[in-house]
Amino acid sequence: MKSCLRSQWVSIRCMLLALVVACCGVADSVSAQLDETLPGPPQLRNRQWTTQSLRSVEPKLDVFPASTVVTESVSGETRFESKYSPSPSVWDDRIDEAAVFQVEMQHQQTPSDSFQLRMGKGGQIYSLRGPFGESVPPSWRSPGGKLSPWNDEVWQFVAVCTQYNGIQTQASNRGQPEQRSTEVEAVQNRLKELGLSDTFFVHNSGAYIPDSSELKSLYCPLLAYEVDEDARAIRMLNWGLVPQIRSVHRSPLLYYTQIRDVGDGVIEMTWVVHNFSQREDVVFDHLNAPWGGTRISSLPLRYVSSPEGALLEREGFLSEYGTVNVRETAGWNLSCQSDADDSPSLALVYGRDKHLERELERKANGEAYCQFTHSLYRDWRANEPLYKTTWKDWATRPENSFRNYDVCEIIPKLRIVPGSTIWFRSYLVVGEKAATMKRAESLVDHVDYGLLNFNASECPMTTVTREGATFQLFAKPVSGALPVFEIEQAETGQRIFTPDPYYFVESESLDLNLPSRHPQRDYFADARGYFLDRNHSKWKRLVGYAMVKRPAADLLIAKGNWERLSTLLDSQPTSSDNEYHRDVWVRTEHTESKVETGSNE
């Protein structure tokens, strides 16, 4: 699939340049002459942003709030390419780019703000090439350890459940500390023997792959996807994965991702995240939006902006943990090749907590809220000590022979409670240093976030016909509903509809016996070990959202006939032996024609 949005300036310039180069073979000088004689592309009108609602063609992806950053005229040319070809970038030699590639966005304008951006199957930005070359690190790992095939050093959303992120070694009371310590150690040893991780964070990319695993890669299952040519946007829906392929935790997160080419080197990144946990205490309260960074060999200089807009080095400015309150910055950082004004550069615009006071007021008033304190900017160089020893020749050694990673993460202090949906929007800017700084500054107030609520009475529904029954599910995560996945058993071909994305994943009862007063006892007593390296699953799509309980008769959505899904489909498994496979309620219509395995939406 190829599509393009053309600007007259780019088309004329490219034709003239191609003609002269063909005759003379002097591309650089001709390009400079054309730059002087032809009118430039439309510039960003920093004070004249307008709001634009970008309606998705796919109802299940129509969840993103309207954008407030829209130029008055089309800037540059945007193309999308879904046919894979190797990128010019170099990566860790042991990982396969063909396995991760989903689509490429190409923006062509002036040489300084043109770029090629590649999205991975897991919803991550795994490659961003500009005038600086490849900006995303090479995903290098030292031999003999876990591989990280575009699941860590990428632009992505990450969410941590701090309450259950590892088994606490200390209980809340002081009685019998030695006995408690022995019991906790026994639980930890059992998990270690099974190769099970107890860390609890969820990637919007994929999993770490142990060197001994038969798996070569495992990316967050892609459940819906579209390219919107008119909006110059890519939209994806993925089930987020706990990145350790053997874990005691279940991921209850759905990541919606929209990447949009605004023009003039500006890339808008929007995430919508839904927590469908059936446990009320699984709250994600440490977020990275985004987690990412830059390739040092391409962009060796990293600055963070002061509130006055000055460029500051991280040393001496950030805390010992590499963090700072976002309001102690101007809301953006800059990575560049040199300090020259025309240096190829990349900025991340992350904002300054525009809704903090209002969110804290909502919390104090007992209203629904998502932000609970000020957000943080974090910045550091991965494996920094090695740049003084083993990698001291980093500037001349092969790009993919070391970590090559300047990390940058934004930590918005938002929480995602079960049944809730939050969103976050930020920006990347490609261009020359001086122009990029100005554009970054103009975008700070457009960084946005908050809670999303989808009204069931106004929500569109998707219609499915299968096994002679026609029924409807909500297209968006409405209150009281669970997502329903279509999953195929990889060996048998059996397909089911289920709220449990782990339905075919091998698991094991653990009977973890933490001390009676241990604060995590209840959670880990019910935990199972999940082995994603033995998942037996082909996650096909998100069918929609179905109600956990039959809608009350007095509700507007109760109109129509509501039935349990198991009563409609003979092939639907029962929920008696799986607490997460709920027998959900769907709205039904009856049809005379029987469709064996197909579905219509």
DALIN-V106716 format. One record per residue. N is the residue number from 1. BURIAL is I if it has 24 or more other ideal C-beta (glycine too) atoms within 12 Angstrom, else O. D_FIRST is the distance of its C-alpha to the first C-alpha in whole Angstrom. Layout:
n:N burial:BURIAL d_first:D_FIRST
n:N burial:BURIAL d_first:D_FIRST
This chain:
n:1 burial:O d_first:0
n:2 burial:O d_first:4
n:3 burial:I d_first:7
n:4 burial:I d_first:10
n:5 burial:I d_first:14
n:6 burial:O d_first:16
n:7 burial:I d_first:20
n:8 burial:O d_first:23
n:9 burial:I d_first:24
n:10 burial:I d_first:21
n:11 burial:O d_first:21
n:12 burial:O d_first:24
n:13 burial:I d_first:25
n:14 burial:I d_first:22
n:15 burial:O d_first:23
n:16 burial:O d_first:27
n:17 burial:I d_first:27
n:18 burial:O d_first:25
n:19 burial:O d_first:27
n:20 burial:O d_first:30
n:21 burial:O d_first:29
n:22 burial:O d_first:29
n:23 burial:O d_first:32
n:24 burial:O d_first:34
n:25 burial:O d_first:32
n:26 burial:O d_first:33
n:27 burial:O d_first:30
n:28 burial:O d_first:32
n:29 burial:O d_first:34
n:30 burial:O d_first:32
n:31 burial:O d_first:30
n:32 burial:O d_first:33
n:33 burial:O d_first:35
n:34 burial:I d_first:32
n:35 burial:O d_first:32
n:36 burial:O d_first:35
n:37 burial:O d_first:35
n:38 burial:O d_first:32
n:39 burial:O d_first:31
n:40 burial:I d_first:29
n:41 burial:I d_first:27
n:42 burial:O d_first:28
n:43 burial:I d_first:29
n:44 burial:I d_first:29
n:45 burial:O d_first:32
n:46 burial:O d_first:33
n:47 burial:O d_first:36
n:48 burial:O d_first:34
n:49 burial:I d_first:31
n:50 burial:O d_first:30
n:51 burial:O d_first:29
n:52 burial:O d_first:26
n:53 burial:O d_first:25
n:54 burial:I d_first:21
n:55 burial:O d_first:21
n:56 burial:I d_first:18
n:57 burial:O d_first:17
n:58 burial:I d_first:18
n:59 burial:I d_first:21
n:60 burial:I d_first:22
n:61 burial:I d_first:20
n:62 burial:I d_first:22
n:63 burial:I d_first:24
n:64 burial:I d_first:24
n:65 burial:I d_first:27
n:66 burial:I d_first:26
n:67 burial:I d_first:26
n:68 burial:I d_first:29
n:69 burial:I d_first:27
n:70 burial:I d_first:25
n:71 burial:I d_first:26
n:72 burial:O d_first:28
n:73 burial:O d_first:25
n:74 burial:I d_first:22
n:75 burial:I d_first:22
n:76 burial:I d_first:20
n:77 burial:I d_first:16
n:78 burial:I d_first:13
n:79 burial:I d_first:10
n:80 burial:I d_first:7
n:81 burial:I d_first:6
n:82 burial:O d_first:6
n:83 burial:O d_first:7
n:84 burial:O d_first:11
n:85 burial:O d_first:13
n:86 burial:O d_first:17
n:87 burial:I d_first:18
n:88 burial:O d_first:21
n:89 burial:I d_first:23
n:90 burial:I d_first:25
n:91 burial:I d_first:26
n:92 burial:I d_first:28
n:93 burial:O d_first:29
n:94 burial:I d_first:29
n:95 burial:I d_first:25
n:96 burial:O d_first:22
n:97 burial:I d_first:19
n:98 burial:O d_first:17
n:99 burial:I d_first:18
n:100 burial:I d_first:18
n:101 burial:I d_first:14
n:102 burial:I d_first:12
n:103 burial:I d_first:10
n:104 burial:I d_first:11
n:105 burial:I d_first:12
n:106 burial:I d_first:13
n:107 burial:I d_first:16
n:108 burial:I d_first:18
n:109 burial:I d_first:21
n:110 burial:I d_first:25
n:111 burial:I d_first:25
n:112 burial:I d_first:27
n:113 burial:I d_first:24
n:114 burial:I d_first:21
n:115 burial:I d_first:19
n:116 burial:I d_first:16
n:117 burial:I d_first:16
n:118 burial:I d_first:15
n:119 burial:I d_first:15
n:120 burial:I d_first:16
n:121 burial:I d_first:16
n:122 burial:I d_first:20
n:123 burial:I d_first:19
n:124 burial:I d_first:20
n:125 burial:I d_first:19
n:126 burial:I d_first:20
n:127 burial:I d_first:19
n:128 burial:I d_first:20
n:129 burial:I d_first:21
n:130 burial:I d_first:23
n:131 burial:I d_first:26
n:132 burial:I d_first:27
n:133 burial:I d_first:25
n:134 burial:I d_first:24
n:135 burial:I d_first:26
n:136 burial:I d_first:25
n:137 burial:I d_first:28
n:138 burial:I d_first:27
n:139 burial:I d_first:28
n:140 burial:I d_first:31
n:141 burial:I d_first:34
n:142 burial:O d_first:37
n:143 burial:O d_first:38
n:144 burial:O d_first:39
n:145 burial:O d_first:38
n:146 burial:I d_first:35
n:147 burial:I d_first:31
n:148 burial:I d_first:29
n:149 burial:I d_first:26
n:150 burial:I d_first:24
n:151 burial:I d_first:26
n:152 burial:I d_first:28
n:153 burial:I d_first:28
n:154 burial:I d_first:25
n:155 burial:I d_first:24
n:156 burial:I d_first:25
n:157 burial:I d_first:27
n:158 burial:I d_first:30
n:159 burial:I d_first:33
n:160 burial:I d_first:37
n:161 burial:I d_first:39
n:162 burial:O d_first:42
n:163 burial:I d_first:45
n:164 burial:I d_first:44
n:165 burial:I d_first:42
n:166 burial:I d_first:45
n:167 burial:I d_first:48
n:168 burial:I d_first:51
n:169 burial:O d_first:53
n:170 burial:O d_first:56
n:171 burial:I d_first:57
n:172 burial:O d_first:58
n:173 burial:O d_first:62
n:174 burial:O d_first:64
n:175 burial:O d_first:66
n:176 burial:O d_first:66
n:177 burial:O d_first:63
n:178 burial:O d_first:64
n:179 burial:O d_first:63
n:180 burial:I d_first:60
n:181 burial:O d_first:59
n:182 burial:O d_first:60
n:183 burial:I d_first:58
n:184 burial:I d_first:55
n:185 burial:O d_first:55
n:186 burial:O d_first:55
n:187 burial:I d_first:52
n:188 burial:I d_first:50
n:189 burial:O d_first:51
n:190 burial:I d_first:50
n:191 burial:I d_first:46
n:192 burial:O d_first:47
n:193 burial:O d_first:48
n:194 burial:I d_first:45
n:195 burial:I d_first:42
n:196 burial:I d_first:41
n:197 burial:I d_first:41
n:198 burial:I d_first:42
n:199 burial:I d_first:40
n:200 burial:I d_first:38
n:201 burial:I d_first:35
n:202 burial:I d_first:31
n:203 burial:I d_first:28
n:204 burial:I d_first:25
n:205 burial:I d_first:23
n:206 burial:I d_first:25
n:207 burial:I d_first:28
n:208 burial:I d_first:31
n:209 burial:I d_first:31
n:210 burial:I d_first:35
n:211 burial:O d_first:35
n:212 burial:O d_first:37
n:213 burial:O d_first:34
n:214 burial:O d_first:32
n:215 burial:I d_first:29
n:216 burial:O d_first:27
n:217 burial:I d_first:25
n:218 burial:I d_first:25
n:219 burial:I d_first:23
n:220 burial:I d_first:23
n:221 burial:I d_first:22
n:222 burial:I d_first:18
n:223 burial:I d_first:19
n:224 burial:I d_first:17
n:225 burial:I d_first:14
n:226 burial:I d_first:12
n:227 burial:I d_first:10
n:228 burial:I d_first:12
n:229 burial:I d_first:11
n:230 burial:O d_first:15
n:231 burial:I d_first:16
n:232 burial:I d_first:14
n:233 burial:I d_first:14
n:234 burial:I d_first:13
n:235 burial:I d_first:15
n:236 burial:I d_first:17
n:237 burial:I d_first:20
n:238 burial:I d_first:21
n:239 burial:I d_first:25
n:240 burial:I d_first:27
n:241 burial:I d_first:29
n:242 burial:I d_first:32
n:243 burial:I d_first:31
n:244 burial:I d_first:34
n:245 burial:I d_first:33
n:246 burial:I d_first:37
n:247 burial:I d_first:38
n:248 burial:I d_first:41
n:249 burial:I d_first:38
n:250 burial:I d_first:36
n:251 burial:I d_first:33
n:252 burial:I d_first:33
n:253 burial:I d_first:30
n:254 burial:I d_first:27
n:255 burial:I d_first:24
n:256 burial:I d_first:22
n:257 burial:I d_first:20
n:258 burial:I d_first:19
n:259 burial:I d_first:18
n:260 burial:I d_first:18
n:261 burial:I d_first:18
n:262 burial:I d_first:21
n:263 burial:I d_first:21
n:264 burial:I d_first:24
n:265 burial:I d_first:23
n:266 burial:I d_first:24
n:267 burial:I d_first:21
n:268 burial:I d_first:22
n:269 burial:I d_first:23
n:270 burial:I d_first:24
n:271 burial:I d_first:25
n:272 burial:I d_first:26
n:273 burial:I d_first:28
n:274 burial:I d_first:30
n:275 burial:I d_first:33
n:276 burial:I d_first:34
n:277 burial:I d_first:37
n:278 burial:I d_first:39
n:279 burial:O d_first:42
n:280 burial:O d_first:43
n:281 burial:O d_first:44
n:282 burial:I d_first:41
n:283 burial:I d_first:40
n:284 burial:I d_first:37
n:285 burial:I d_first:39
n:286 burial:I d_first:38
n:287 burial:I d_first:35
n:288 burial:I d_first:32
n:289 burial:I d_first:30
n:290 burial:I d_first:29
n:291 burial:I d_first:30
n:292 burial:I d_first:28
n:293 burial:I d_first:30
n:294 burial:I d_first:29
n:295 burial:I d_first:30
n:296 burial:I d_first:33
n:297 burial:I d_first:33
n:298 burial:I d_first:30
n:299 burial:I d_first:32
n:300 burial:I d_first:36
n:301 burial:I d_first:37
n:302 burial:I d_first:37
n:303 burial:I d_first:39
n:304 burial:I d_first:39
n:305 burial:I d_first:40
n:306 burial:O d_first:44
n:307 burial:O d_first:44
n:308 burial:O d_first:45
n:309 burial:O d_first:42
n:310 burial:O d_first:44
n:311 burial:I d_first:42
n:312 burial:I d_first:44
n:313 burial:O d_first:43
n:314 burial:I d_first:43
n:315 burial:O d_first:46
n:316 burial:O d_first:49
n:317 burial:I d_first:47
n:318 burial:I d_first:45
n:319 burial:O d_first:47
n:320 burial:O d_first:48
n:321 burial:O d_first:45
n:322 burial:I d_first:43
n:323 burial:I d_first:43
n:324 burial:I d_first:44
n:325 burial:I d_first:44
n:326 burial:I d_first:41
n:327 burial:I d_first:43
n:328 burial:O d_first:45
n:329 burial:I d_first:42
n:330 burial:I d_first:40
n:331 burial:I d_first:37
n:332 burial:I d_first:35
n:333 burial:I d_first:35
n:334 burial:I d_first:34
n:335 burial:I d_first:33
n:336 burial:I d_first:33
n:337 burial:I d_first:34
n:338 burial:O d_first:38
n:339 burial:O d_first:40
n:340 burial:O d_first:39
n:341 burial:O d_first:38
n:342 burial:O d_first:35
n:343 burial:I d_first:34
n:344 burial:I d_first:30
n:345 burial:I d_first:30
n:346 burial:I d_first:28
n:347 burial:I d_first:30
n:348 burial:I d_first:30
n:349 burial:I d_first:31
n:350 burial:I d_first:33
n:351 burial:I d_first:35
n:352 burial:I d_first:39
n:353 burial:I d_first:39
n:354 burial:I d_first:39
n:355 burial:I d_first:40
n:356 burial:I d_first:43
n:357 burial:O d_first:46
n:358 burial:O d_first:45
n:359 burial:I d_first:43
n:360 burial:O d_first:47
n:361 burial:O d_first:48
n:362 burial:O d_first:46
n:363 burial:O d_first:47
n:364 burial:O d_first:51
n:365 burial:O d_first:51
n:366 burial:O d_first:50
n:367 burial:O d_first:46
n:368 burial:O d_first:43
n:369 burial:I d_first:42
n:370 burial:I d_first:39
n:371 burial:I d_first:41
n:372 burial:I d_first:44
n:373 burial:O d_first:45
n:374 burial:I d_first:43
n:375 burial:I d_first:40
n:376 burial:I d_first:40
n:377 burial:I d_first:38
n:378 burial:I d_first:38
n:379 burial:I d_first:38
n:380 burial:I d_first:39
n:381 burial:I d_first:38
n:382 burial:I d_first:38
n:383 burial:I d_first:40
n:384 burial:I d_first:42
n:385 burial:O d_first:45
n:386 burial:O d_first:44
n:387 burial:O d_first:43
n:388 burial:O d_first:47
n:389 burial:O d_first:47
n:390 burial:O d_first:45
n:391 burial:I d_first:42
n:392 burial:O d_first:44
n:393 burial:O d_first:42
n:394 burial:I d_first:39
n:395 burial:O d_first:38
n:396 burial:O d_first:39
n:397 burial:O d_first:38
n:398 burial:O d_first:34
n:399 burial:I d_first:32
n:400 burial:I d_first:31
n:401 burial:O d_first:35
n:402 burial:I d_first:36
n:403 burial:I d_first:34
n:404 burial:I d_first:33
n:405 burial:I d_first:33
n:406 burial:I d_first:34
n:407 burial:I d_first:34
n:408 burial:I d_first:33
n:409 burial:I d_first:33
n:410 burial:I d_first:34
n:411 burial:I d_first:36
n:412 burial:I d_first:36
n:413 burial:I d_first:39
n:414 burial:I d_first:38
n:415 burial:I d_first:38
n:416 burial:I d_first:36
n:417 burial:I d_first:39
n:418 burial:I d_first:38
n:419 burial:I d_first:36
n:420 burial:I d_first:35
n:421 burial:I d_first:32
n:422 burial:I d_first:32
n:423 burial:I d_first:29
n:424 burial:I d_first:29
n:425 burial:I d_first:28
n:426 burial:I d_first:28
n:427 burial:I d_first:26
n:428 burial:I d_first:25
n:429 burial:I d_first:26
n:430 burial:I d_first:25
n:431 burial:I d_first:28
n:432 burial:I d_first:31
n:433 burial:I d_first:34
n:434 burial:I d_first:36
n:435 burial:I d_first:33
n:436 burial:I d_first:31
n:437 burial:I d_first:35
n:438 burial:I d_first:35
n:439 burial:I d_first:32
n:440 burial:I d_first:32
n:441 burial:I d_first:36
n:442 burial:I d_first:34
n:443 burial:I d_first:32
n:444 burial:I d_first:34
n:445 burial:I d_first:35
n:446 burial:I d_first:32
n:447 burial:I d_first:31
n:448 burial:I d_first:32
n:449 burial:I d_first:33
n:450 burial:I d_first:35
n:451 burial:I d_first:35
n:452 burial:I d_first:33
n:453 burial:O d_first:34
n:454 burial:I d_first:32
n:455 burial:O d_first:35
n:456 burial:I d_first:35
n:457 burial:O d_first:36
n:458 burial:O d_first:34
n:459 burial:I d_first:31
n:460 burial:I d_first:28
n:461 burial:I d_first:28
n:462 burial:I d_first:26
n:463 burial:I d_first:27
n:464 burial:I d_first:27
n:465 burial:I d_first:29
n:466 burial:I d_first:30
n:467 burial:I d_first:33
n:468 burial:O d_first:35
n:469 burial:I d_first:34
n:470 burial:I d_first:32
n:471 burial:I d_first:32
n:472 burial:I d_first:31
n:473 burial:I d_first:30
n:474 burial:I d_first:30
n:475 burial:I d_first:26
n:476 burial:I d_first:27
n:477 burial:I d_first:30
n:478 burial:I d_first:33
n:479 burial:I d_first:37
n:480 burial:I d_first:38
n:481 burial:I d_first:35
n:482 burial:I d_first:33
n:483 burial:I d_first:30
n:484 burial:I d_first:29
n:485 burial:I d_first:27
n:486 burial:I d_first:26
n:487 burial:I d_first:27
n:488 burial:I d_first:27
n:489 burial:O d_first:30
n:490 burial:O d_first:28
n:491 burial:O d_first:31
n:492 burial:O d_first:32
n:493 burial:O d_first:29
n:494 burial:O d_first:31
n:495 burial:I d_first:29
n:496 burial:I d_first:30
n:497 burial:I d_first:30
n:498 burial:I d_first:32
n:499 burial:I d_first:32
n:500 burial:I d_first:33
n:501 burial:I d_first:30
n:502 burial:I d_first:33
n:503 burial:I d_first:34
n:504 burial:I d_first:33
n:505 burial:I d_first:34
n:506 burial:O d_first:37
n:507 burial:I d_first:40
n:508 burial:O d_first:43
n:509 burial:O d_first:46
n:510 burial:I d_first:48
n:511 burial:O d_first:51
n:512 burial:I d_first:51
n:513 burial:O d_first:54
n:514 burial:I d_first:54
n:515 burial:I d_first:58
n:516 burial:O d_first:59
n:517 burial:O d_first:59
n:518 burial:I d_first:55
n:519 burial:O d_first:53
n:520 burial:I d_first:50
n:521 burial:I d_first:52
n:522 burial:O d_first:51
n:523 burial:I d_first:47
n:524 burial:I d_first:47
n:525 burial:O d_first:50
n:526 burial:O d_first:47
n:527 burial:I d_first:44
n:528 burial:I d_first:43
n:529 burial:I d_first:41
n:530 burial:I d_first:37
n:531 burial:I d_first:36
n:532 burial:I d_first:32
n:533 burial:I d_first:32
n:534 burial:O d_first:34
n:535 burial:I d_first:31
n:536 burial:O d_first:31
n:537 burial:I d_first:28
n:538 burial:I d_first:24
n:539 burial:I d_first:23
n:540 burial:I d_first:21
n:541 burial:I d_first:21
n:542 burial:I d_first:23
n:543 burial:I d_first:25
n:544 burial:I d_first:27
n:545 burial:I d_first:30
n:546 burial:I d_first:33
n:547 burial:I d_first:37
n:548 burial:I d_first:39
n:549 burial:O d_first:42
n:550 burial:I d_first:43
n:551 burial:I d_first:42
n:552 burial:O d_first:46
n:553 burial:O d_first:47
n:554 burial:O d_first:48
n:555 burial:O d_first:44
n:556 burial:O d_first:42
n:557 burial:I d_first:39
n:558 burial:O d_first:42
n:559 burial:O d_first:41
n:560 burial:O d_first:40
n:561 burial:O d_first:41
n:562 burial:I d_first:40
n:563 burial:I d_first:40
n:564 burial:I d_first:40
n:565 burial:I d_first:37
n:566 burial:I d_first:39
n:567 burial:O d_first:41
n:568 burial:I d_first:38
n:569 burial:I d_first:36
n:570 burial:O d_first:38
n:571 burial:I d_first:36
n:572 burial:I d_first:36
n:573 burial:I d_first:38
n:574 burial:O d_first:41
n:575 burial:I d_first:41
n:576 burial:O d_first:45
n:577 burial:O d_first:44
n:578 burial:O d_first:41
n:579 burial:O d_first:42
n:580 burial:I d_first:38
n:581 burial:I d_first:37
n:582 burial:I d_first:39
n:583 burial:I d_first:39
n:584 burial:I d_first:37
n:585 burial:I d_first:38
n:586 burial:I d_first:35
n:587 burial:I d_first:36
n:588 burial:I d_first:36
n:589 burial:O d_first:36
n:590 burial:O d_first:37
n:591 burial:O d_first:36
n:592 burial:O d_first:37
n:593 burial:O d_first:34
n:594 burial:O d_first:34
n:595 burial:O d_first:30
n:596 burial:O d_first:31
n:597 burial:O d_first:28
n:598 burial:O d_first:25
n:599 burial:I d_first:24
n:600 burial:O d_first:23
n:601 burial:I d_first:23
